[in-house]
Amino acid sequence: MRELTYLIASTIDGRITVPDNGNPDFFRHDGDHGEFLLAEYPEIIPTHARSSLGLADAPHEHFDTVLQGRGSWEIGMRCGITNAYRHLRSIVFSRSVAESPDPSVEFVAADPVERVRELKRQEGAGIWPCGGGKLAAALRSEIDELVVKLHPVVAGAGIPMFDGEFLPEHLALTGARPFADGIVHLTYARR
């Protein structure tokens, strides 16, 4: 069965982007952390940046499907990018956008949990929810693995990693990898 892995950059205070849901420029992508990401997770690099990073033909290491909420998808749309992840199967959850402006992006108005359960039953590699605190909160019960790329930044405000109801849940730490640039990857699984 396919797994849903929420791989997300976060500040120390749990923010994944700026308050207006813009593209955060405070997360670092260079140094040994950046090198690790390019080697271990090349598929999370947006399609338009892959060639310049030598990843045009890089195989997918973990994921073949990306999920986004409308807000995350709109970050690319503001730059004229209708599908930031053309190299992956792209699914956007939205109740307000009825028709996809790009045939390579599937828009879904239905319950994200049911759609993810259906995706998990299909053949394929992992499924990656790419940002979107509201989508992550909706899919929380389906997340098999949480990988937090914890950046040494305190934001004070912004979109939280899980933007939903208060519902404490204990996870098991399965890995911790510190990088010289101060970023730490923390990997968790359900208990």
C-alpha positions, -999 to +999 in steps of 0.1 A: +000+000+000+012+035-008+021+058+020+013+095+026+043+114+038+040+150+049+074+164+041+074+200+051+097+229+060+088+245+093+100+272+116+108+264+152+073+278+161+056+255+135+049+280+106+052+268+070+047+300+052+040+337+057+006+350+070-007+359+036+002+324+022+029+338+000+061+320-009+083+320+022+118+333+015+132+326+050+137+289+044+172+280+033+179+256+004+216+258+002+244+242+022+246+205+032+208+205+038+202+216+002+226+190-011+208+163+009+174+174-005+185+173-041+199+138-037+173+123-014+141+140-026+147+153-061+110+150-070+101+178-045+119+204-067+095+222-089+097+213-126+108+247-138+139+246-115+149+210-121+171+216-152+192+243-137+199+221-107+209+191-129+177+172-120+159+172-154+161+134-156+165+125-120+144+095-109+118+099-083+131+085-050+100+086-029+069+102-045+050+100-078+020+121-066+017+155-051-013+169-033-020+206-028-047+227-014-059+256-035-038+281-014-005+263-020-014+258-057-021+296-061+014+304-050+026+291-083-004+306-102+006+341-090+038+335-110+020+321-140+029+285-132-003+263-136+015+231-125+047+235-105+051+197-105+046+185-141+069+155-134+044+142-107+008+134-108-007+167-095-039+168-075-054+201-061-082+200-035-105+230-039-142+237-035-140+271-052-121+262-085-143+240-105-122+235-136-085+230-139-067+257-161-041+230-169-050+195-181-020+181-162-036+191-128-066+172-114-089+194-093-109+175-066-138+191-047-146+158-028-134+149+007-096+147+007-095+118+031-116+096+008-095+106-022-063+098-004-076+064+007-084+057-029-049+068-040-034+045-013-051+015-028-037+022-063-003+010-075+025+036-073+051+053-052+045+076-022+021+105-020+033+139-009+010+166+005+030+198-005+023+224+020-011+236+030-019+236+067-056+232+061-050+202+038-026+187+062-051+191+091-078+174+069-055+145+061-040+141+095-055+107+101-041+094+068-005+107+073+018+077+077+050+096+080+058+132+090+092+146+080+098+181+094+126+201+079+130+222+110+147+255+102+163+276+129+138+305+124+111+319+147+084+335+126+059+346+152+030+343+128+021+326+096+003+295+083+007+266+108+019+231+098-016+218+108-042+244+105-071+226+122-088+218+154-069+212+187-064+174+188-031+163+204-016+132+190+016+115+200+040+103+173+071+081+175+104+097+165+120+074+139+149+096+128+167+128+134+194+142+111+211+175+119+228+196+093+257+220+096+235+249+085+213+244+116+184+227+099+173+194+115+152+167+097+129+151+122+110+120+110+080+107+128+056+078+124+022+069+140+025+050+173 
